[in-house]
Amino acid sequence: MTATSATGTRRLQAHGVEHVTALLESDFGRLSRGSWAVGNHYLLDALDRGEHDRFVLWPGDDPVAVVYAGPTGTVVPAGDPAAGSALAQAAEDAGWRILIGDAPICRAILAGAGRALFRRKPSAREQRFMVAGPAAAQTGRLDCLRRARRDDLDQLTDFACRLHVEDRMGPSISRTGRAAVRTRMQDSVDRGATWVVERDGAPVGKVDLSLRSRRRGAQIAGVFVASEWRGRGLASGAVTTLTADLLADGFPVVTLHVRSDNAPAIAAYTRAGYTDQGAWLLALR
């Protein structure tokens, strides 16, 4: 899609990256010059990495919305919800599995997508997008958080599969599915993007990073503590500690998103210094 399509969309070309970067940094003109939209830092990082060919713009000539299709089936839109119908087709063309981003445009894309025969209807839930403030993580550090190692993989795989069910992302994962989860967790461990909460010499929880950009910031994900260890402040302590370390290490911002009905998690992240910045939507199929 190098030219404008019938839906008015166009794939981003290299010569347009600077302009689209400026649009995302200003949240399509809603922020003052010199500010940048924290909610768009995942998309901005993708542009920084040279993935412009994974972006579709609407309308093609003077974009007010974009959608990014990641290599693993994750689709992230931003901008004007009026783009919903046009960007829905781009999302379908990408064969999306996960749709995540600002709630209004995500809802518009879901509304604009036709349901193909035999395709499972997406399940969607509201998230709260939370950002660590400048005074975040001053107290409540955890002394048992360490980088994950390959010998943690069995436990990490189990944690990820249990989180999948507890976070209502789908039914229990099959044996074949567990192998894929293990591969994903191994990749995260090898990239240094997973941490383990350890008690009595064994992992009892984990925290991942879904984004780690020196320029754009970090995003915490995959927070899990085994049920028998809950109620002891381990989740908030792990998030507090990792957030503090990332900010001290020079990352400009740390964010996360959490189910809007998960009051205990929201309370834990608030204790860690995070503030609610608005509604996101997570859709799965």
ROGUBA-411038 format. One record per residue: x, y, z of N, C-alpha, C in turn; residue in three letters. Coordinates in steps of 0.001 Angstrom, whole numbers, plus 500000, padded with zeros to 6 digits. Each point is the difference from the previous one (the first is absolute). Layout:
N
XYZXYZXYZala;...
//
This chain:
285
500853498806500000499147501194500000500889501244500000met;500686500208498901500872501163499893499236501238499561thr;498848499791499380499148501117499607498760500000500883ala;499253501092499952498777500089500788499010498937499526thr;499421499253500944499090498900499678498575500518499891ser;499110499051499701498587500356499891499436500486501326ala;500594499600501106499529500443501314500647501312500436thr;500873500541499154500664501249500351501245499822500830gly;500436498762500201501199499743500793501229499926499094thr;501156500115500607501260499897499262501070499488500947arg;500845499126499510501102499512500822501074501081500118arg;500566500116501181501011501024500251501285499695499243leu;500497501012499298501272499910499293501102500664500816gln;501241499655499699501135500497500784500041501524500038ala;499653500641498893500086501465499958498951500670500889his;498982499262500437498966500585500849500166499732501475gly;501068499298500391500176499606501403500114501216500913val;500757500998499588500183501177500859498668500679500297glu;499149500112498990498700500649500191499108499185500941his;499934498690499794499153499156500853500550499953501422val;501311500001500148500586500062501339499547501263500723thr;500026501141499293499554501256500606498517499938500360ala;499185499359499165498573499866500303499789499175501264leu;500719498893500126499856499153501181500536500694501248leu;501096500728499855500564500706501152499068501085500513glu;499213500589499111499049501044500402498596499446500196ser;499855498673499911498691499348500062499040500629499006asp;500487500114498767499229500556498886499508501414500302phe;500933500813500518499740501417500213499338500348501316gly;499760499013500853499329500285501277500962500434501099arg;501299499828499772500998500427500981500796501165499446leu;500549500797500914500791501154499583501339499544499429ser;500603500862499221501300499713499406501025499765501102arg;500800498965499824501005499664501005499536498919500954gly;498689499735500047499489498886500796500018498747499130ser;499782498838500640499809498807499201499029499079500710trp;499226499277499209498897499208500528500517498682500559ala;499953499884501318500476498776500647499213498789499511val;498696500185499785499178498888499554500391499448498643gly;500793500757499242500434499551498674501442499497499997asn;500584499766501177501440499695500001500314498642499381his;499072499059500017500224498715499327500111500209498489tyr;499121500832499440500031500289498573501250500796499623leu;500349500955500837501192500807499728501263499148500013leu;500051499041500915501151499099500047500076499157498730asp;498846499554499498499999499226498760500551500834498837ala;499639501282499947500552500869498954501503500203500199leu;500420500170501254501428500153500277500787498773499527asp;499361498822500063500671498757499587499940499777498494arg;499378500908499265499957499887498553498868499151499462gly;498938499805500791498891499145499563498882500814499327glu;500357501009499236498983500861499389499080499234499068his;500496498915499378499180499261499051498878499218500668asp;499973499975501317498921499337500739498893500986500406arg;500113501246499575499012501033500329499097500281498811phe;498708500126500273499027500445499006499388501303500497val;499871500975499099499514501341500339498587500215499464leu;499247500855500703498690500434499487499753501448500396trp;499480500824499053500041499727498558501433500066499491pro;500217499503498816501365499862499521500746501299499828gly;499305501067499566500682501250499673500302500862501220asp;499122500007500986500172500842501188499501499219501219asp;500799499043500491499501499030500986499593500618501336pro;498892499477500532499563500340501354499930498757500862val;500393498851499437500013498748500747500949499023499316ala;500545499079500795500892498956499477499681498690500698val;500435498912499364499972498702500669501318499296499692val;500558499380501034501252499251499874499684498522500168tyr;500478499158499080499809498558500073501334499338500299ala;500156499501501220501242499372500402500187498625499381gly;501212499463500071500292498720499338499353498798500668pro;499507500144501237499395498866500703498486500103500086thr;499383500882499203498552500094499978499409501028500933gly;500829500828500625499509501083500848499814501254499157thr;498816500604500109499675501205499241499740501138500978val;500642501162499748499886501158500882499622501215499174val;498787500558500212499600501203499274500167501258500859pro;499916501144499346500010501281500715499363501043499105ala;499351500985500650499448501109499245498491500071500022gly;499431500582498947498578500323499906499161498732499814asp;498985499765500875499130498832499830499247499981498675pro;499897501136499315499342500020498687500707499089499000ala;501237499615500319500760499108499123499615498539500181ala;499076499715500923499720498630500390499739499045498845gly;499079500340499115499644499089498908501173499747499065ser;500721501062499647501126499853499080501132499191500628ala;500312500291501252501096499289500650499598498584500400leu;498697499751500122499541498634500272500435499070498874ala;499917500471498767500419499168498883501503499735500049gln;500775501026500367501447499806500117500323498996501099ala;499266500063501115500207499046501091499649498584499552ala;498897499873499240499619498682499491501058499458499042glu;500519500865499150501039499575499058501234499489500732asp;500248500543501195501160499585500790499746498711500767ala;498743499512500005499678498785500740500216500149501490gly;499469501069500578500297500319501392499478498944500969trp;500749499830501104499589499152501123499692500835501233arg;500756501091500169499852500891501146499880501427499487ile;498969500695500462499812501420499689500084500752501322leu;500905500971500091500199500708501266500297501464499712ile;499379500875500793500277501418499838498900500858500586gly;500040501290499673499013500960500492498588499496499700asp;499125500035501015498700499338499893499142500492498834ala;499846501317499766499082500429498929500353499449498622pro;501271500049499615500336499521498659499971498478499933ile;500342499324501091499903498535499997498550499556499850cys;499093500658500707498577499653499877499501500277498571arg;500477501086499408499578500325498641500498498961499006ala;501200499485500204500523498961499111499194498718500154ile;499674499629501232499187498801500211498622500160499367leu;499420501192500135498678500246499420500048499980498474ala;501129500412499431500115500075498550500399498699499346gly;500348499001500808500453498732499441498822499061499786ala;499883499464498826499011498958499763500499498688500566gly;499086499150500397500390498710500547499996498947498897arg;501180499455499741500105498983498957499403498676500486ala;499492499220499041499423498704500326501061499122500660leu;499612499323501077500850499078500754501068500703500837phe;500025501308499990500997500706500818499397500315501359arg;500765499710501048499502500218501353499796501484500276arg;498890500315500649499714501384500359501027500491501015lys;500549501207499813500985500498500962499380500211501388pro;500807499771501013499606500374501354500776501257500367ser;499317500951500605500634501284500307499720500383501436ala;500984500638500627499815500511501350500732501329500146arg;499389500885500817500622501306500215501202499861500915glu;501032500745499682501221500098500796500132501435500525gln;500797500166501018500410501333500435501473500165499655arg;500313501084499300501379500299499632500599500843501122phe;501086499502500622500566500640501186501452500376499745met;500394501144500568501334500554499774500647500305501345val;501261499626500133500749500293501219500399501465500005ala;499623500710501059500336501406500127501432500204500454gly;500460501247500027501399500272500371500344499610501423pro;498997499920500879500264499616501387499676498530500246ala;499869499218498922499624498597500144501099499201500665ala;499564498917500650500915498970500494501057500519500964ala;499607500856500913500947500483501004500078499075501212gln;498957499215500237499985499066501125499441498667499529thr;500151498978500843499400498705499715500794499121499063gly;501308500210499913500828499167499130500037498561500507arg;500229499083499061500040498578500290501438499520499876leu;500462499241500991501394499558499980500165498615499367asp;498931499451499437500076498640499440499630499980498526cys;500246501110499297499744500074498565501327499894499267leu;500075499075499058501233499800499228499657499716498550arg;500986500170499137499822499653498598499761498495499868arg;499085499640499132499706498590499774501133499330499239ala;500136498686500246501009499190499327499308498857499250arg;500755499348499142499417498895499235499539498851500911arg;500655499824501139499558498912500881498697500340500727asp;499462501198499774498679500370500523498878499695499011asp;500332499507498803499022499952498916498781499142500311leu;500173498871500660498842499159500311498993500774500852asp;500509500672501031499111500737500878499408501217499299gln;500811500685499204499503501164499274498899499616499009leu;500179498872499326498977499519499073498700499727500739thr;500106499358501159498810499723500800499327501296500433asp;500796500977500453499432501291500409499259500659498831phe;500629500012498823499391500653498841498693499312499605ala;499961498681500069498776499266499656498903500261501025cys;500369500082501268499005500297501027499487501434499873arg;500890500925499682499584501390499808499041500109498821leu;500240499238498955499131500010498818498551499715500399his;499806499038500883498649499644500439499463501033500989val;500816500374500997499542500936501032499667501364499425glu;500712500398498959499764501311499397498938499935498900asp;499295498863499922498869499821499093500381500151498531arg;501181499519499678500439500066498611499592498761499220met;499468498998500687499561498799499320500012498814500940gly;499612498818499491499989498789500832501408499520500290pro;500085498948500798501299499420500327500766499651498727ser;501297500208500026500833499804498817500365498525499861ile;499886499483498781500299498597499718501502499739500077ser;500361498717499935501416499635500033500758500642498839arg;499403499975498814500640500642498842500134501498500228thr;498950500603500550500042501420500288501055500351501036gly;500178499116500982501016500244501035501394500054499393arg;500241499190498983501312500035499338500248501370499370ala;498944500581499414500139501333499412500226501050501079ala;499308499862501134500205500934501112501422499899500519val;500519498773500112501373499819500469500995500679499055arg;499764499867498706500881500651499027499969501511500175thr;498790500525500188499873501453500202500698500447501281arg;499842499231501078500650500372501255501524499866499882met;500471498999499271501444499866499812500562501208499268gln;499278500454498985500436501192499267500057501207500933asp;498994500135500875499976501128500929501161499914500988ser;500269498800500491501131499807500923501312500340499303val;500163499508498785501259500232499267500205501476499688asp;498901500749499850500106501440499749500144500807501295arg;499969499322501125500104500693501284498753500780500337gly;498829499541499519498755500738500175499046499345500994ala;500486499034500773499164499365501022500758499963501321thr;499254500303501062500537499955501361499206498981500819trp;500642499435501008499397498984500857499939500517501428val;498847499768500640499873500210501438500348498674500659val;500992500017500863500512498762500593499754499969501506glu;499534498847500466499836499765501433500456498580500314arg;500765499848501071500513498687500420500735499303498859asp;500704500785499187500820499450498936499261499577498751gly;498705500315499913499212499580498832499171501163499476ala;499736500052498684499145501057499452498564499856500489pro;499413501109500425498587500006500400499212501029499202val;500659500720499106499329501000499182500930500495498909gly;499431500804499103500792500539498893499478501358499568lys;500850500739499307499650501265499359500748500051498669val;499293500419498939500632500136498687500017501458499572asp;500801500276498981499955501294499318499578499760498559leu;498924500649499575499572499902498607500618501095499142ser;500614500978500638500695501085499299501169500445500869leu;501151500158499355501174500491500725500816500852499037arg;499689501293499981500634500929499076500625501142500792ser;501274500213499807500684501102500680499407501341499600arg;499498500077498790499458501261499515498541500188500388arg;499198498914499932498552500118500172499492499535501359arg;500773499198500705499571499535501311499786498503500041gly;499406499532501094499781498575500220498541499746500334ala;499550498775499705498652499602500395500058498653500706gln;499441499963501200499953498790500811498793499171499599ile;500181498674499958498918499092499623500206498664500708ala;499000499130499898500156498624500473500273499859501478gly;499414500870500822500233499923501451499188498838500569val;500671499093500688499324498832500567500692499589501289phe;499186499679501010500489499419501258499163498760500280val;500642498902500350499290498760500295498991500232501123ala;498845499336499893498885500272500908500375499844501462ser;500841499018500313500354499763501408500910501076500576glu;500517500877499145500874501073500457499355501380499896trp;498731500044499678499329501290499849499625500582501352arg;499709501306499984499651500678501241501188500412500824gly;501203499904499464501226500351500729500731501184499365arg;499347500659499044500612501173499375501053499681498965gly;500055498755499519501060499635499061499793500622498623leu;498745500066499536499750500590498680500333501485499996ala;499478500738500983500293501434500046501482500241500262ser;500610499139500826501429500149500264500845499757498768gly;499632498993499205500749499713498778499871501141499005ala;498771500513499825499790501119499075500721501246500503val;499913500253501309500701501140500593501497499929499733thr;500586498837500251501449499833499861500441500147498550thr;499303499319499099500378500076498591499805501412499456leu;498905500646500373499756501377499556501117500924500473thr;500352499893501274501063500850500554501316499773499272ala;500332498736499741501257499693499325500013500537498565asp;498869499883499305499939500492498626500124501526499948leu;499300500685500888500082501460500029501402500464500392leu;500596499318500978501355500361500433501019499738498901ala;499687499039499139500907499637498915499834500914498784asp;499111500994500094499882500988498947498846499818499048gly;499133498998500212498828499864499137499058501168500284phe;499499500663498949499239501242500225498646499802500645pro;499389498819499838498674499763500549499797498495500103val;499143499593500938499620498589500118498476499942500058val;499409499102499213498552499880499928499586498543500172thr;498694499809500133499411498664499980498512500150499714leu;499349498906499662498542500018499901499450498778500715his;498810500156500574499429498995500884498486499979499796val;499373498837500166498552499906499868499315500987500931arg;499008500700499476499341501048500781499239499443501198ser;499646498702499962499280499410501126500918499272500974asp;501299500119499805500957499342500892500424500981501089asn;499084500225500949500235501014501036501256499729500830ala;500279498747500412501228499782500785501262500387499246pro;500059499672498692501188500355499221500124501505499842ala;498880500670499719500030501457499862500475500642501300ile;499525499486501134500436500526501302501495499767500200ala;500486498820499587501429499701500147500841500942499151ala;499559500257498771500772500878499126499907501460500463tyr;498877500368500567499886501354500562500978500173501158thr;500122498968500844500976500055501100501421500119499470arg;500224499445498820501329500066499392500262501339499323ala;499022500904500046500206501343499466499426500245498626gly;499131499105499523499405500160498674498697500777500100tyr;499701500758498946498731500728499910499248499559498744thr;498686499990500104499123499568498914499914501106498949asp;500326499662498758499999500974498913498862499798499010gln;499104499047500286498839499845499120499787498569499539gly;498940499840499215499557498673499586500724499526498749ala;500473498764500063500481499273498836499057498828499768trp;500181499329498902499218498804499711500944498898499553leu;499764498798500498500740498809499588498997499021499397leu;500183499648498740499128499034499337500837498818499544ala;499425498796500125500702498762499669499119499148499102leu;500646499240499138499248498998499236500926498870499574arg;
//
